[in-house]
Amino acid sequence: MGMFGKSPLRKTVGAFSVALLAMTSGNLSAKADEFINILTGGTSGVYYPLGVGLSKIYGEKIAGARTQVQSTKASVENLNLLQQGKGELALALGDSVKLAWEGDAEAGFKAPLDKLRGIAAVYPNYIQIVASKESGIKSFADLKGKSLSVGAAKSGTELNARKIFAAAGMSYDDLGKTEYLPFAESVELIKNRQLDATLQSAGLGVASIKDLSASMEVTMVSVPEDVVAKLGAPYIAAKIPAGTYQGQDGDVGTVAIVNFLVTHSDVSDEMAYQMTKLLFENLPELEAAHKAAKQIKLESALNGMPVPLHPGAERYYKEKGLM
């Protein structure tokens, strides 16, 4: 889907018609079409609605920009696509970005992704483990012998799951059954009584879990504090506040990990500057796209950035006195 907009023919024709337009209207400020393909995740996660929100903002406010939102398998796929120049902006989990920069083959990165450049730290993903009430799962240890979906294989979520199990002194072998499914599919299986629980790494109020908690009684399973301590950076202790999902009457302790907006070195400085500036100047509009955006703050934009900043983003942070 992303490739079509990049075909050399379309680019030439596009540039030609813009040049023609500039000549005929005497408007020389029209730049050749700048294409911004935003790489997100599954449509029932948080990346996708945020990507849609950003594409609206960029499409309206960057002269000559054509935007597109691509639904993907999220973090790992997004970073590999950026390295190949098949996208201009992507959302990805902090640990995935770090492993991509290092070229961790086990995580799905065959070589270091040296073209990655940072735009901003955005909002944290919360590890949200949800079990059907009837499964009888109340604690993390209760997952032993039960069926759990850990996210699509080698997705950012699944890398998180592996890490958490290791820190808890457990592995997938302790489960009765391990399913590698995206959020929406995992929820459908729980509703159909074919799966006990799902682990999802997502912003608070993610559509998939909202849907599940509205359809049946569920238990939110906490990640024990000693496991959180053992995980260390880039993981942080966090709470899923009471009332985030239907029937959730208390806070649930878990771990969170920050998401990043990432681009690549071939994106122009001006484009990266605009993408950064417009992100922070339009946060209310982004919150309307998904409430996870409430947690995006300029003062924490550089926290824990695992890759070098794009010079265009750096320019914006210098203007704002952050650097």
N, C-alpha and C positions, 0 to 999 in steps of 0.2 A: 504493500500500500504506500509506504514512504518512498519507494524507488520511483514510482511513476512521475511524481512531481520533480524528480531530479534528472529526468532523461535529458541528454544534451540537446535534442531537437526542441523540446518544450522550452528549455532555457534560452536557446537562440531565438526562437520565435517570440518568446516573452520579452526578451531584451530588445528585440527589433521593434516590437509594437510599442514598447515604452519609449524607445528612441524616437519613433515616428510621432508619437503623441507629444513628446517634448518639443519636437520641431514645429509641429502644427499649432500647438497652443502657446508656444513661446515660453512654456514653463520648464525651465531647465533644472528645477530642484527635484524633479521626479527621478528617483534612483531606479536602476534596474530592480526588478522584483527581488526582495530579500525573502528567502523561504525559511520559515521557522517550523520545523517539525518537532512537536513536544512528545517525548516518550513517557508513557505513564505506567499503567498496570491493568488489571482486570476491571471491568466496568462496575463491579459491586464493591470495589475497594475505595480508598481515599485519593490515591494518585490521579485517577481518571477525572473525577469532578474538578479537582484542583487544576489539572491540565487544561480542561475546558475553560475554566475561569481565566487562566493566564492567556489562553489563545484569544479570548474575547478582548482582554485588555491590550495585548500586543497588536492584535489586528486593527483595533480602533486607534491606537496611539503611536504606532511606529509607521512613519510614512513609507508607503510602498511595500509593507510587509504582508506576506501571505502566510497564514498560519494553518496548521493541521495538528490534530491530536491523534496519536497512535496508541491503541490499546495493546499491551504487551504482557509478557510474563514478569514484568517489573524489574527490580534492581539489577540482577546479573545480566539479563538480556539487554536492558537499557544501556548499561556501561559498555558492553561489547559493541552495540550499535553505534554509540558515540565515537568510539575509537575508529570505527570504519567510516565515519562521516555520514552515517545514515540517520542523523538527527542533530538538532542544534541545542536542545535543552532536555534534561531528563531528571526525574526524581529517583533517588536511590537511597538505601539505608547506609548509615555510616560505616558499619563493619564491612559491607560489600564494597564500598568505595575504597576503603583501606586495602582490602584484599586484592582489588582490581589493580591498584597502583603498584602493589608488590608482585602481582602476577602469580597469585595462588592457584595452581592448577586444580587442586581438589575442590576449590570453590567455583570452578568453571571459567578461570581466566588462564588461557594457555601461555600467555606471555604478559609482562607488565604493560598495562594500558597507559602508555606514556603521554598520550594526547589529552587526557582528562584535565580539566581546569575547573576550579570551584567558582560558583556564583554566590551561594548563601546556605547557611544552616537554616532549616525551616522549622518544622514542628517535630515533636518526638512521636515515634511509633510506640505503642504500648503492646507488650506481649499479652494477648487476651486468650485465656484458655477457658473454653466453655464446654460443659458436659450436659447431657440431658439429665434431668432430675432422676429419672428412673434407672439410669446407669449406676446410681449409687456412688459415683465418684465425688468425694468431698475435698480431698487434698491431692497434692501433686503425686505423692507416693501411691495413692489409690489408682493411678493410671496403669500401674503394673497389671498385666493380663487383660487390659481393656483395649478397644480399638480407637485409634487416634489418627486424625489427618494432620500432617505436619506441614502442609503447604505444597505447592508444586515442587517437584524435585529440583534441587539446586537453586531455588528461588531465594530471595533475601530472607523470607519467612523461614524457609527450611534450614538455612544456615543458622538462624537464631535458635531454632528448635534443637539442632544438633549440639550447639554450644551449651544450652540450658540443661539438656539431659546429661552432658558430660560433667557440668558443674555440680549436678545433683547426684553424681556417682551412679548414673543410670545410662542406658542406651536404648535404641529402638528395639533391641532384642528382648527387653523387659516387657514390651507391649504384646498384647494378644495378637494385634494386627496393626500394621502401619500403612496408612493410605497417603499417597502423594497427590493431593488435590487442591486446586484453587479454592478460594473462599466460598463462592456461591455453590459449587458442587458439594463441598464438605457439608454445608448447611442442609442441602437437599437430602443427603444421605442420613443425617441425624433425624430430620423430620420423618423419613421413611423407616426409622428404627433399624437402619443398617450400619450405623456408626455411633459410638458412644460420645466422642468428644472431638473438638477441633482446636488447634493452636493457630492463632492468627496474629500477625505482627502488623498493626495498623493504627491509624489515628483513632481517637475516642469517638464513639458514635458511628462506627463503620456500618454501612448498610446491611452487610451480610448478617452480623450478630443482632442488629436491631430486628431484622426480619425473623430470625430464629427465636429470639426472646418473646416476640409478639405472637408466635405460633404455638409455643409449648413451654412448659416449665423447665428452666435451665439452672445450672449452678455455675457461678464464676469461680474458677479454681485459682488460688493464689500461688505465686512463686515464693517459696520460703526465703526469709531474710538472709540466711547463711549462704544460700545459693547465689543470691544477688551479690553478696560481699565477695564471693569467690570469682564471680564473672569479671568484676572490675571494668575499667574503661574499654570500649566506649559505652558500656551499659551503665545505667543509673537506676537507683531505687525510685519507684513511682507508685501512685495509687490510682485505681480506676474509681472515681468518686461514686458514692451511692446514687442510685437513680439514673446512671448513664444508660442502663438497659432496663426493660420492663422486668419487674420482680426482683431487681437487685437492691436490697434494702440496706446494705452496708458498704463501706469502702473495701476495695480488694487490693491487697498489696501485690505488686508485680515488678517487672523491670521495664524500662523504656530505653529506646535508642534513637538518637537524632537522625532525621532525614536530611538529605542535602539536595540542592538544585545544582546540577553539574552540566558543564558544556565542554567543548573541546577547543584545542589551540587554533584550529583553522577558522573559527568564528571570529569576525572582525571585532576590534576593540570597541568601536562605536555600538555595534549590535549588543555586545555583552554588557556595555554600560547601560544602554536603554533597558535591557531585560532586567538588570538589577534594580535600577532606579524606579522603573514602573511597578516592579513587584512591591517595593516598600511604600510607594505613593498611592497604591490602590488596595491596601489590605481590607478595607470594609467590603469592597466588591468581591474579593477572594473569599472572605468569610461567608458571603451569601452563597458561594458555590459549595463550600463545606465548612462546618464549624471548627474543624481541626486547624483551620487557618488562624483562628483566634490566638494560637500560641506562637505565631511567627512574629518575632520582635527584632528590630534593627540592632538593639544592643547585644543580642546573642548571635548575630549573623555570622560571626567568625569563629564561634566556639567549636573547637575540635575538628576544624576543617582538615580532612585527611589528604588533600591534594593541593598543589599550588593554586593560588587564586588566578583567575583570568585577569590580565592587565586592565580590561574594561571595567570589571567589577571593582578592582583595586582603586581605580580612579573615583568611583562613586563613594567608596568608604573613606577615602582621603578627604573628599569634599565634606563628608558628614563628620569628620574629626574622629573617626574610629581607628585610624592608623596613624 
